Amino acid sequence: MAPVEGGTPAAQGPAELPVPNVTPPVEQIDGVEQIDPVRAVGAAAPVSKGIPSATVARLPGYLRALNHCSETGVSTISSGDLAEAAGVNSAQLRKDLSHLGSYGTRGVGYDVEFLRFQIGREIGAATDWPVVIVGVGNLGTALAKNSDFSGRGGFRVVALVDVKPDLVGRELDGLVVTHQRDLTATVRATGAVIAVIATPPEVAQEICDELVACGITSILNFTATVLSAPDRIAMRRVDLGQELQILAYHEQRKQDAQRKQDAQRALDGPGTRGHDNHQLDPVRVRAPRGRTPAGGTR
C-alpha cells in the first residue's frame, strides 16, 4: 500500500478485475456463422431490469458450477447438466437465466465462458471486493481461508480484526491480525466495503454500529444476534444453529412418519399388505361352490 501525506496507508477500495475476452456465441444459419442476438444482449453492460431476489440467491450456485466447468475444460453445458450441478430443476434454471438475457442455443446449450461473464457481471464477481473479517476465532479463521475469497470469487480479504491478545499481531494468510480498538482506522486504511462479523453475539451490535460509522455498506452476520442497521446497509445473516434446527425438524418428521408406519403395520398384523388396516367387505366375499354364505347348501 502506498503511503499518503501524513503516513496513513491509502485505501485501496474495490478493484475492477480484467474483463474476460469473451466472444458472444455464434450459431450456424444456412451455413453462415451469425451472432445470436438474444444471447449477446447486454454483453457490454449489466441487464438494467431488476432481477428477483430469489433468482439473485441462486446465481452464485450457477457461477460456482460454471467455474468448475471452466476449470475442467468444459466449453458448453446443457441446461439439464447445469441445473443438476447447481441443485435446481431445468425449468427454474432457464427462467433464472432469462432474466440475464441468456437463453442458450437449442441443441447445444450454454457457452460456459460467456455465461460465467454474464452472471459474474450481474452479481459483482467482476469486481475484487475488499472484505474485513471481525472475529478471528475458529469460524473467522475458516472464513478467511475459504476459497471463495479469491480473485475468481470476487472477494479479497484485506483485514482481520480481533481483541484476543494471543491473536492480535499474528499473521494469517499474509495478513496481520489488528486490534478491535483500531477497527475504524483499519477499515479506512484498507478501503473495505464488506464486513464479516464472526464475534460473540453479545458484542455483535456494537461492532455493527462501528462498522457502519466508518463507512462499511454491506455486512455478513455470522452471529445468532439479529442486528439493526440503517436501511442503506445491505445485511445478510447466517445462523448456523438455526440451519441445524431446520435440519432437525426434517429429521423429526421422518422419524415420526416411520413410527406411524411401524405402528400401522403392527395393527395390520402379519400377512397384510399396505399401510391401512384392511377389512374384508362381506358383500364382495364369494362363498365356496355349493354352499351359501350362511353355511347351508344351495
Disulfide bonds with the S-S distance in Angstrom:
none
